[in-house]
Amino acid sequence: MLDALFKISDHNSTVRRECIAGLTTFITMVYIVFVNPAMLAEAGMDQGAAFVATCIAAAIGCFIMGFWANYPLALAPGMGLNAFFTYGVVLGMGYTWQAALGAVFMSGCIFLFLSLFKVREWIINAIPLVLKQAIATGIGAFLALIALKNAGIIVASPATLVQLGDITAAGPLLAIFSFFVIAALLYRDFKSGVLISILSVTVIALSLGLVEYQGVVSMPPSIAPTFMQLDFAAAFELSMLSVIFAFLFVDLFDTSGTLVAVTQKAGLADEKGNMPRLGRALSADSTATIAGSVLGTSTTTSYIESVAGVSVGGRTGLTAVVVGLCFLLMMFFAPLAKMVPAYATAGAILYVAVLMLQNLKFVNWDDMTDAIPVSVVLLMTPLTFSIAHGIALGFISYTAVKVLCGKREQVSISVWILTVMFVIKFVFLS
């Protein structure tokens, strides 16, 4: 039955291999059930409900990707997008978390529309590659700042805005230790390096009396505090346009990049590099995002950690289904998730930031008309504490520099339209 459903033998795989691949992928990305609820709790959401919403949204995305698209690609609420949700939209712009969930819902609906009507290809092709690279690096810098702030390594200063915290304190020291452990383990190809680091720091914190023991296994917390709490009215406000666009834009390109990477690694693309069932795969992301917003979590997206499962033989949707089942089982480990302190997950967030900053190597630094917009996004995203502002300023600087340097032909109509929209936002809506 499984072979007929997932065409396992057609992909020269076995049920055992697909299950092992699913467990491998799950171990590499399960850190999100510790990081995401803690980050959403800072936005005022109930941490227990956010934990359950994270697990269910991830499971829904994995099941759709597995059963419908038949790809070994796992999904969960995305890093970077959850940071934008909490620190950008709620704490930065002053919206309620209910309004932010409404914006996530709207972005998911638009993404689903774009996927069904194949508009995605036009959008991706219309956005210059250098801006795609810039946005990835800007989010990386933003995540790095959040990790350092959560760990207490960087603290506020009335004189210099920020300054070095007390790095001899337990929290900062354990966060630094966590990051170094992740680097060492992943360098030695330990797929579960991030998870091992988080759990190790939590155990150390427990032994030092910094964290109170709450147990390991229990019935899942109630999801009622976040379920169906979206504020649709706020999501339709004109000022929320850039927020919805930021959610949509990041998810759109993050999903596309992950799909390309995983399918190429698995050899699932055809001889021309085209991906079969692409529309279904993209619909899995958008549908999971819509479901996640209803449940009470930030945007759900594809995870590059899926490459770990592919590397051990995962080739079909059964791999994704196994990951989804693991996330459902994870709901019974809520006490463990509550015990994980912020500094234990800071190393994981900083590690993801390092991965995203690697996009800088693809930038043509010899061309100042490329280097300037990349630098603007890279610097302004963390300094304004807003992914949306970083993206907007990046588009404006790209258009301005290209036009003033005599490269008007490199500015597409779509970029012109977006640039004008962002200028109007700053002038009339800020």
C-alpha positions, 0 to 999 in steps of 0.5 A: 500500500505504501509503495503504491501510494508514494511510488517508493520502488519507482524512486529506488527506495524502501519503506525502512529507508524512508522512515529513517530519513524522516527520523533524521530530518525530524531530529535536525529540525525539532529545535523549532518546537523549543524556539518558536513557542518561546519567541511567540510568548514574547509577543504575548501569546500563551506558550503552551498553546503556541507549542501545540500550534507549532506541532500541529501546523508542522504536521499538517504541512508535512502531511500535505507535502507527503501525501499530495506532492510526494516530496521528502520535504518537511515543513514547520513555522519558519525561523526569521518569520517568527522573529518578524512576527514577534519583534517586527510586527507586535513589539516593533510596530505595536500591533496585537498578536491577533492582528499579526496572525491575521496578516499571516493568514492573508499572506497564506491565502495570497501565496495559495492563489499565486501557487494555484494560478502559477503567478509565482514564477513571474514574481520570482523572475521579476525580482532581481537576484541581488535583492533576493540575496540581500533579503536573506542576509538581512534576515540573517543579521536580524536573527543574529541580533535577536540571538545575542539580545536573548542571550544577554550578550548584547544589552541596551545602552542609553549612551550607545544604544547597545553595548556588551552585556555581562558575558561572565554571567551564566546565561551568556556563557551557556549561550556561547557554549551552545553555539560552539557545541553546535558548530563543533557537532555539525562540522563533524556531521552530527545531524542532531547537533542543534538538538543536542546543544539545546538539551545539553544547555537545558540540563546544565541549567537544571543542574545549576538551579537556573531552571525549575524542573517541570517534568518531561511528558504530559498531556498536550496543553490547551490550544484554546488561547490561540485557536481562531484568535485572528484579527481579520479587520486589522489585517485589512488595514492599509498600513499592514500591506508591507507586513503581509508582503514581507510574510509573503515575500520571505516565505515565497523565496524561502520555499522556492530556494529550499525546493530547488536545493532538496530536489537537486540533492534527491535527484527529483528534478528532470533533465532541464531542472524542472520540478514535477508537482511544483504547484502541489509542493507550493500549495502545501506551504501556503495551506500549512501557513493558513492552517497555522495562523488559525491554530496560532502560530507564525508562517509555516515554511519548508525547511532546508534541514530536509536535506539531512533526510535526503542525504540518508536516502529519503526520496518520497513523501513518506519521509515527510509523513514520518516527520509529521507523525513525529511532530504530533508525538512531540505534543506530549513533551510540552513540559520539556519545551517549557524548561528550555531557557532563552539562552539555550535556544540562542545558539540555534538562532545564531547558527541559522543566522550564520547559514543565512549570511552565507548568501553574501558570498554570491554578491558581486561586490565589484558592482557598487549598484549591487553592493549598495542595496545589499548593504542597505538591507543587511544594515537596516534590517537589524538596525530598524529591528524590522524585516519589512523596513529592510526590504522596503529600503532595499527596493528603494535603494536598488531602484535609485542607485540603478537609475542614477548610475545609468542602469535604468534597464535593469529595473523591471516594471515590477520593481518600479511598482514595488518601489513606488508602493514602499515610498508611498508607505514611508511618506503617508503611512509611517 
